[in-house]
Amino acid sequence: MAQDSAPPSARADIWQTPSGRGAASGYMSGFGNSFETEALAGALPIGRNSPQKCKFGLYAEQLSGSPFTMPRVHNERSWLYRIRPSVAHSGKFEKAEMGFWRTAPLVELDMPIAQLRWSPLKYPSRPLSFIESMHTMTTCGDAATQAGMAAHIYLATRSMKNEVFWNADGELLILPQEGRIRFVTEFGIIDAEPGELVVIPRGVKFRAELTDGKARGYVCENYGGAFTLPDRGPIGANCLANSRDFLTPVAHYEDTDTPSELFVKWCGTMWKTTIGWSPLDVVAWHGNYAPYKYDMRRYSPVGAIGFDHPDPSIFSVLSAPSETPGANNVDFVIFPERWMVAEDTFRPPWYHRNIMSEFMGLIYGQYDAKPHGFSPGGASLHNCMLPHGPDTEAFEHASNVELKPMKLENTLAFMFETRFPQRVTRFAAESDQLQTGYWDCWRGLDRKFNPNA
């Protein structure tokens, strides 16, 4: 894989331009903004959404990500001005293979409850596109009722060519872990590398192209309300993920009569049809419902500067709300580079049991609570109320190390946390990469109690 030798977190270029590696002109800055952009001057109507005749013979079309009657602050929609409307993309759909992609509700097998961990999944020997290579690890909730999520790992070995996909079941939060990837969407082009995240909203059409020949990464398929920035509460107006660092692409369109295969995931099934052109033909658009990316290396962490270990919610990047405030459908949390300075404190994550369920992955580096066995590209699942925390080695080290200021460097782990128990798929349960006896990492936590100490 072609990749810079410097670790992603050490690259100076993430501070040079708004788009990191890409040209600044390719993106617009801000989270949840109402943007307007045109790839052809004059294509965007001024002062109205649906003129009697759009310029250049374009069609006006609205894409709604929320019900029409949602409060204005939560209403999500964009107006697209395209060469052909989406209704022209319809045809005779036929069932397509799902591979290892699964959707909730799903109970493929009854697996004994346990803490679970997987080594990095291996690339397939045959060419698979981004959507063909999706391997579902866990599901929860019910996609049809727009609640819950699924955690996937993709192992792509070929670019999509004359193929376009959209997902009616949920929005996709994509985390490249190995290999750069380009998403050519209806709204524009997004280039992403390990250390960045990409969110593609429900219903948005896109094609995934591999920059380095192969790519591996994680996906959260969020069936519920769209991801948004969490409230900061007493933290105030700054830090965590800052709105200005989220980037939405400028308009880009394809005007080609080359036939395209159109794939649609709808209620847990995959369908496909063939149309005679590229459906990525949006010449101009305006609105607040669009794909975006964010460089997680720009996350500004906060933490304890006195003593004790705050809850991991201080590392929240995005949250998908539910009808119960605070009990989110999904929270996306990262554990980035940061200083550890708390005095008289056990600094790694403490031992705990949680009503929320946690699916974790590692983009690069080493996770401080698990020095061994949790590798970049791997994953773990600590389900509802199952205890977890640092392994024996991490406990002994943290209990006895000199508590001087220390910086965790070149590390980026993440967590998909949900209020629903996560069901393990048959693929994940039977995978050769499932680590048998993962719980042995805690067996050395011996009795230390001494009432006479």
C-alpha positions, -999 to 999 in steps of 0.1 A, spaced: 0 0 0 14 34 -10 14 55 21 36 81 38 61 67 62 53 93 89 25 83 112 -8 101 103 -8 121 135 27 135 128 19 150 93 21 188 94 -1 192 63 -33 186 83 -28 222 96 -19 238 63 -52 238 43 -89 234 53 -90 201 34 -57 186 46 -42 170 15 -68 183 -10 -72 217 -25 -90 242 -3 -114 250 -31 -128 215 -31 -147 219 2 -168 243 22 -162 246 59 -188 242 87 -211 217 103 -248 217 95 -245 249 74 -269 257 46 -245 257 17 -249 267 -20 -225 256 -47 -226 253 -85 -202 236 -109 -216 256 -138 -220 294 -134 -256 304 -133 -270 269 -127 -282 277 -92 -316 295 -91 -315 328 -72 -342 335 -46 -363 305 -54 -361 267 -53 -382 255 -82 -384 279 -112 -408 271 -140 -377 263 -162 -343 258 -147 -313 271 -165 -294 248 -189 -323 225 -191 -317 211 -156 -343 195 -133 -350 207 -98 -353 180 -71 -355 181 -33 -338 155 -11 -353 154 24 -334 139 53 -361 147 78 -399 149 78 -412 182 64 -427 193 97 -396 189 118 -387 221 137 -365 244 116 -334 237 137 -337 200 129 -350 202 94 -327 187 68 -331 191 31 -312 201 0 -323 212 -35 -304 195 -64 -303 208 -100 -295 178 -121 -293 167 -157 -319 140 -151 -342 136 -121 -339 106 -98 -372 92 -110 -354 86 -143 -330 63 -125 -357 38 -119 -359 6 -139 -366 -30 -134 -349 -38 -101 -337 -73 -93 -323 -88 -61 -285 -84 -57 -261 -104 -35 -257 -91 0 -224 -109 7 -217 -105 45 -238 -73 49 -265 -78 74 -293 -56 88 -312 -54 121 -333 -70 134 -311 -101 132 -306 -132 153 -285 -156 132 -273 -176 162 -275 -177 200 -240 -170 212 -230 -172 249 -226 -137 264 -189 -127 266 -165 -99 260 -153 -103 224 -123 -92 204 -112 -98 168 -78 -95 152 -77 -75 119 -98 -91 92 -78 -103 62 -83 -90 27 -102 -113 3 -83 -130 -25 -109 -119 -51 -117 -84 -62 -145 -68 -41 -158 -33 -42 -165 -11 -12 -201 -23 -10 -193 -60 -19 -167 -62 8 -189 -50 37 -186 -75 66 -212 -69 93 -199 -76 128 -229 -65 149 -264 -52 146 -290 -38 170 -324 -22 169 -346 -23 137 -337 -5 105 -374 -5 94 -383 15 126 -353 38 122 -337 28 155 -303 11 162 -272 6 141 -248 -19 126 -210 -21 128 -192 -32 97 -157 -37 84 -150 -32 47 -121 -49 29 -122 -34 -6 -98 -46 -33 -112 -29 -63 -127 5 -72 -164 8 -82 -165 14 -119 -198 25 -136 -214 14 -103 -233 37 -79 -249 29 -45 -273 45 -21 -286 33 12 -322 38 23 -316 21 56 -294 46 73 -265 70 70 -229 57 68 -202 69 91 -170 56 74 -135 54 91 -107 45 67 -81 25 86 -58 14 58 -56 29 23 -70 61 10 -105 62 -6 -124 86 -28 -161 90 -26 -177 105 -58 -211 116 -46 -241 134 -60 -229 165 -41 -192 164 -50 -160 145 -43 -146 136 -9 -110 122 -6 -104 105 28 -74 88 44 -68 70 78 -74 96 105 -104 111 88 -141 102 89 -167 105 61 -205 107 67 -228 99 37 -264 107 46 -292 83 40 -303 83 3 -272 100 -11 -258 82 -42 -220 76 -44 -192 56 -59 -161 45 -39 -128 45 -57 -95 31 -41 -65 54 -43 -40 28 -31 -54 -4 -47 -70 -17 -15 -86 -3 16 -98 -15 50 -119 4 75 -149 6 98 -185 17 91 -213 26 115 -246 23 97 -268 45 117 -305 36 113 -317 65 135 -316 102 136 -287 119 117 -254 124 134 -250 159 149 -224 176 171 -231 169 208 -238 197 233 -207 208 252 -225 216 284 -202 233 310 -172 228 286 -186 259 268 -182 272 233 -149 256 222 -129 224 221 -139 188 212 -149 187 175 -151 223 162 -177 231 135 -152 248 112 -132 216 107 -161 198 90 -158 199 52 -186 195 26 -177 191 -10 -184 217 -37 -206 207 -66 -192 183 -92 -212 165 -119 -207 137 -145 -224 141 -179 -218 107 -196 -240 82 -214 -219 53 -202 -244 27 -187 -242 25 -149 -253 -2 -124 -274 13 -96 -274 -5 -63 -299 2 -35 -300 -11 0 -336 -10 13 -350 -27 44 -321 -51 46 -321 -63 10 -299 -52 -19 -314 -44 -53 -299 -33 -86 -308 -20 -120 -290 -6 -150 -295 29 -164 -279 44 -195 -259 72 -178 -242 83 -146 -267 93 -119 -240 115 -103 -252 144 -125 -260 172 -100 -247 205 -115 -256 227 -86 -272 223 -51 -281 242 -20 -292 231 15 -280 215 47 -284 178 38 -251 167 23 -221 144 29 -191 157 48 -157 147 62 -137 156 93 -101 151 102 -101 135 137 -65 146 143 -80 181 147 -101 170 176 -93 192 207 -96 169 237 -103 181 272 -96 161 304 -87 160 341 -60 185 351 -63 177 388 -73 142 397 -96 114 387 -107 101 353 -137 118 336 -163 97 318 -154 88 282 -183 110 269 -158 139 270 -143 123 238 -176 124 219 -173 136 183 -208 130 169 -241 118 184 -272 104 168 -301 113 191 -331 93 202 -365 103 216 -349 101 251 -325 130 257 -291 117 266 -298 81 257 -285 84 222 -292 60 194 -254 61 187 -225 80 201 -193 82 181 -163 86 205 -126 87 198 -95 83 219 -69 105 203 -34 119 212 -36 137 245 -17 146 277 -22 126 309 -15 148 339 -40 138 367 -23 133 401 -29 103 425 -51 88 397 -54 55 379 -51 71 344 -64 45 320 -102 38 316 -115 24 349 -132 -9 352 -169 -5 346 -202 -20 335 -224 1 312 -260 1 301 -247 12 267 -230 -13 244 -196 -5 230 -180 -16 197 -144 -4 195 -118 -3 168 -82 10 164 -72 32 135 -35 33 143 -11 31 172 -17 14 206 -47 17 229 -36 25 265 -59 1 282 -49 -29 260 -12 -29 252 -14 -63 234 -40 -81 214 -60 -50 203 -44 -42 169 -51 -16 143 -78 -29 121 -91 -52 149 -123 -47 169 -139 -55 203 -174 -57 217 -183 -50 253 -221 -54 254 -247 -41 278 -237 -47 314 -207 -69 306 -177 -57 327 -146 -46 310 -115 -24 315 -77 -25 314 -60 -58 311 -36 -71 338 -5 -56 323 -21 -21 319 -34 -23 354 -1 -31 370 17 -5 349 -8 23 357 -9 14 394 29 17 398 41 41 372 55 75 382 27 100 377 45 127 358 29 144 328 28 120 299 16 124 263 -1 95 245 11 99 209 4 84 175 -28 67 187 -64 68 175 -90 44 188 -128 49 185 -161 35 199 -196 31 185 -217 33 216 -254 26 215 -283 22 240 -292 -12 223 -275 -46 230 -256 -55 199 -262 -89 182 -231 -107 168 -235 -119 132 -227 -155 122 -197 -142 102 -182 -124 132 -189 -154 156 -173 -179 132 -145 -157 120 -110 -171 123 -100 -137 136 -122 -140 167 -98 -143 196 -107 -173 218 -102 -166 255 -100 -129 251 -111 -126 288 -78 -143 298 -63 -108 297 -79 -102 331 -70 -135 348 -39 -120 364 -60 -95 384 -54 -114 416 -67 -107 451 -47 -78 467 -70 -71 497 -52 -68 530 -73 -56 559 -42 -50 579 -23 -29 554 
